[in-house]
Amino acid sequence: MTDRTDATVLALDAYEQHLLGDLANGHRNDHTEAEGLLHSLVIDLINYGQGNHLNMADLLDALAQARNDRGGALTNPRYSFRLNTEVQFRDRDTDEHRGFITELKSTGPGTDAECVLRVPGIIDPQHTSTSELQPATRMAPVQTRTSGTTFSALEAEHTAIDLINHLTAGSPGEPGHDPRVLADLVELSTALANWSGTMPERVLRHLRHQAGQHRPAPGDNLSSAIRQAAAAFPNDIAASLAREQPDAPSSSRPDPPRPAPHPRLK
């Protein structure tokens, strides 16, 4: 077992002992007991996170999408990838790079979707099809000095770009080159290079290029998440999927009457 698996087993030991005490057949020896304990632990972790104002929704959404990307029973794998999905090539001997999907274009149901990848460290977009891709191995978390912990390659990239913009902006009362920020940039670019299959200096050059393209204008407080969502949503794939669904039956019931407006009080 790996160190993380050992840690998980020990965590389940403690959780089981606290809830149930000593059992003749615990999770180590009983498959049903282990499954039930895992379900209970996940629910308790969600409740703990929400009770402490920790963002659990994004993690659960990412885990669910990762399962869809691998092709669930109700999922057509040909269309399961989304924008910003972290992917790698199925044939790793031919291409070892990993990156993010930035564009998706479908030619219709029953065909592969064409896509464009952004590979950290390679400025030129990479063109391929979804049949050549699979979900990428996740990048190890990176604990930064200034921006918390990044838990994915995409989050590491966004964090690094924000740090570059921070250095570039440089408020008059602040030092221009915070050594902690510089150290974080080095660690993030190295981690992204190891993940994407490129070189740290190329990743840093690419990050600076992206920061220059997407640097917010003065007074522009539109969040990067809103910009990203508005920039390139795969409408053509959404439309193709919609055409594959059966039409919803029209209701014969009349629309309910609208309530009369309340008289204004004087």
C-alpha positions in Angstrom: 0.0 0.0 0.0 1.1 3.6 -0.6 1.5 6.1 2.2 -1.8 7.7 1.4 -3.6 4.3 1.5 -2.0 3.6 4.9 -3.2 7.0 6.1 -6.7 6.3 4.8 -6.9 2.9 6.6 -5.7 4.5 9.8 -8.3 7.3 9.5 -11.1 4.7 9.0 -9.7 2.7 12.0 -10.1 5.8 14.2 -13.5 6.7 12.7 -14.9 3.2 13.2 -13.5 3.0 16.8 -15.0 6.3 17.7 -18.5 5.5 16.3 -18.8 1.8 16.9 -16.1 0.7 19.3 -14.5 -2.7 19.0 -16.1 -4.9 16.3 -15.5 -8.6 15.7 -15.3 -7.8 11.9 -14.3 -4.3 11.2 -13.8 -2.6 7.8 -10.5 -4.3 7.3 -12.2 -7.7 7.2 -15.7 -7.0 6.1 -16.4 -5.5 2.6 -19.9 -4.4 3.5 -18.8 -2.8 6.7 -16.0 -0.9 4.8 -18.4 0.4 2.2 -20.9 1.6 4.7 -18.2 3.2 6.8 -16.8 5.0 3.7 -20.2 6.4 2.8 -20.8 7.6 6.3 -17.4 9.2 6.5 -17.9 11.0 3.2 -21.2 12.4 4.4 -19.7 13.5 7.7 -16.8 15.2 5.9 -19.3 17.1 3.7 -21.2 18.2 6.7 -18.0 19.2 8.5 -16.9 21.2 5.6 -20.2 23.0 5.2 -20.4 23.7 8.9 -16.9 25.3 8.8 -17.6 27.3 5.6 -15.2 25.1 3.5 -15.9 24.8 -0.2 -17.0 21.1 -0.7 -19.3 21.7 -3.7 -16.4 22.2 -6.2 -14.6 19.1 -5.0 -17.7 16.9 -5.3 -18.5 18.4 -8.7 -14.9 17.7 -9.9 -15.1 14.1 -8.6 -18.4 13.5 -10.3 -17.2 15.0 -13.6 -14.0 12.9 -13.4 -16.2 9.8 -13.2 -18.3 11.0 -16.1 -15.1 11.7 -18.1 -14.2 8.0 -17.7 -17.6 7.0 -19.1 -20.4 6.0 -16.7 -23.4 3.9 -17.7 -25.4 7.0 -18.6 -22.6 8.9 -20.2 -21.5 8.9 -23.8 -17.7 9.2 -23.4 -17.5 10.9 -26.8 -19.2 14.0 -25.3 -18.2 13.7 -21.6 -15.3 16.0 -21.6 -15.9 19.6 -20.7 -13.9 22.8 -21.0 -10.9 23.0 -18.7 -11.0 19.2 -18.2 -7.4 18.0 -17.3 -6.5 15.4 -19.9 -3.6 13.4 -21.3 -3.1 11.4 -24.4 -4.2 7.8 -24.4 -1.0 6.7 -26.2 1.6 8.1 -23.7 4.4 6.6 -25.8 3.4 9.0 -28.7 2.7 12.1 -26.7 3.5 12.5 -23.0 2.0 15.9 -22.5 -0.9 16.8 -20.3 -3.1 19.9 -20.5 -6.5 21.5 -20.4 -9.3 21.5 -23.0 -9.9 25.1 -24.1 -12.2 24.5 -27.1 -14.6 21.8 -28.1 -16.3 21.4 -31.5 -18.6 18.6 -32.5 -19.4 17.7 -36.1 -22.6 15.9 -35.0 -23.8 12.9 -33.1 -21.8 9.8 -33.5 -18.5 11.5 -34.3 -15.5 12.5 -32.3 -15.4 16.0 -30.9 -12.5 18.1 -32.1 -10.7 20.0 -29.3 -7.9 22.3 -28.5 -5.5 21.8 -25.6 -3.5 24.3 -23.6 -0.4 22.5 -22.4 1.5 24.5 -19.7 4.9 25.3 -21.2 3.8 25.2 -24.9 2.4 28.5 -26.0 1.0 27.2 -29.3 -2.5 25.5 -28.9 -2.5 21.7 -29.5 -5.3 20.3 -31.8 -6.6 16.8 -31.4 -9.8 14.8 -30.9 -11.5 13.5 -27.8 -10.9 9.9 -28.9 -7.2 10.5 -28.4 -7.6 11.7 -24.8 -8.3 10.4 -21.4 -8.6 12.1 -18.0 -5.1 13.1 -16.7 -3.3 11.9 -13.7 -4.0 14.5 -11.0 -1.2 16.8 -10.0 0.0 16.5 -6.4 -1.2 19.4 -4.2 1.2 22.3 -3.8 1.3 24.3 -0.5 2.2 27.9 -1.3 3.4 30.6 1.1 1.0 33.3 -0.1 -2.1 31.7 -1.6 -2.9 28.5 0.3 -2.8 25.0 -1.1 -3.6 24.3 -4.8 -5.2 20.9 -5.3 -5.2 20.6 -9.1 -3.1 21.6 -12.1 -5.7 24.2 -13.3 -5.8 25.7 -9.8 -2.0 25.9 -9.7 -2.0 27.6 -13.1 -4.6 30.2 -12.1 -2.8 30.8 -8.8 0.5 31.4 -10.6 -1.1 33.8 -13.1 -2.6 35.8 -10.2 0.8 36.0 -8.5 2.4 37.3 -11.7 -0.3 39.9 -12.0 0.3 40.8 -8.4 4.0 41.3 -9.1 3.3 43.3 -12.2 0.8 45.6 -10.6 3.0 46.4 -7.6 1.2 48.8 -5.3 3.3 51.9 -4.5 3.6 51.1 -0.9 4.5 47.4 -1.5 7.9 45.9 -2.4 8.1 45.0 -6.1 9.5 41.5 -5.6 8.1 39.7 -2.6 10.5 36.8 -2.1 7.6 34.6 -0.9 5.7 35.2 -4.2 8.8 34.5 -6.2 9.4 31.3 -4.4 5.7 30.2 -4.9 6.1 31.0 -8.6 9.1 28.7 -8.8 7.4 25.8 -7.0 4.2 26.2 -9.0 5.9 26.4 -12.4 8.1 23.3 -11.5 5.0 21.3 -10.4 3.1 22.3 -13.6 6.1 21.3 -15.7 6.4 17.9 -14.0 2.7 17.4 -14.6 2.5 18.6 -18.2 5.7 17.1 -19.4 7.5 20.3 -20.2 10.2 22.5 -18.6 9.8 24.9 -15.6 11.3 27.9 -17.5 8.9 27.2 -20.4 6.0 27.0 -18.1 6.9 30.3 -16.4 7.3 32.0 -19.9 3.9 30.6 -20.8 2.3 31.8 -17.6 3.7 35.3 -18.2 2.2 35.2 -21.7 -1.2 34.2 -20.3 -1.0 36.9 -17.6 -0.3 39.5 -20.3 -3.3 38.4 -22.3 -5.8 38.2 -19.5 -4.6 41.0 -17.2 -7.7 42.8 -15.9 -8.1 46.5 -16.9 -8.2 49.1 -14.1 -11.6 49.2 -12.6 -12.6 45.9 -14.1 -13.7 43.7 -11.3 -15.3 41.0 -13.4 -14.2 37.7 -11.9 -11.9 35.3 -13.9 -14.5 32.6 -13.4 -17.2 34.7 -15.1 -14.8 35.6 -17.9 -13.9 32.0 -18.4 -17.5 30.8 -18.5 -18.4 33.6 -21.0 -15.4 33.1 -23.3 -15.9 29.7 -24.9 -18.8 27.5 -23.8 -19.2 24.5 -26.1 -22.6 25.5 -27.4 -22.4 23.3 -30.5 -21.9 20.2 -28.3 -24.6 21.2 -26.0 -26.9 21.6 -29.0 -25.9 18.2 -30.4 -26.6 16.6 -27.1 -30.0 18.3 -26.8 -30.9 17.0 -30.3 -30.2 13.4 -29.0 -32.7 13.7 -26.2 -36.4 12.9 -26.7 -38.6 15.9 -26.9 -40.4 16.7 -23.6 -44.1 16.0 -23.9 -46.2 19.2 -24.1 -48.5 19.8 -21.3 -52.2 20.1 -22.0 -52.8 22.0 -18.8 -53.4 25.7 -19.1 -51.0 28.1 -17.5 -52.0 29.0 -14.0 -53.5 32.5 -13.6 -51.1 35.1 -12.4 -51.9 36.6 -9.0 -53.5 40.0 -9.1 -51.1 42.8 -8.0 -51.5 44.1 -4.5 -52.8 47.6 -4.2 -50.1 50.1 -3.3 -50.4 51.3 0.3 -50.6 55.1 0.7 
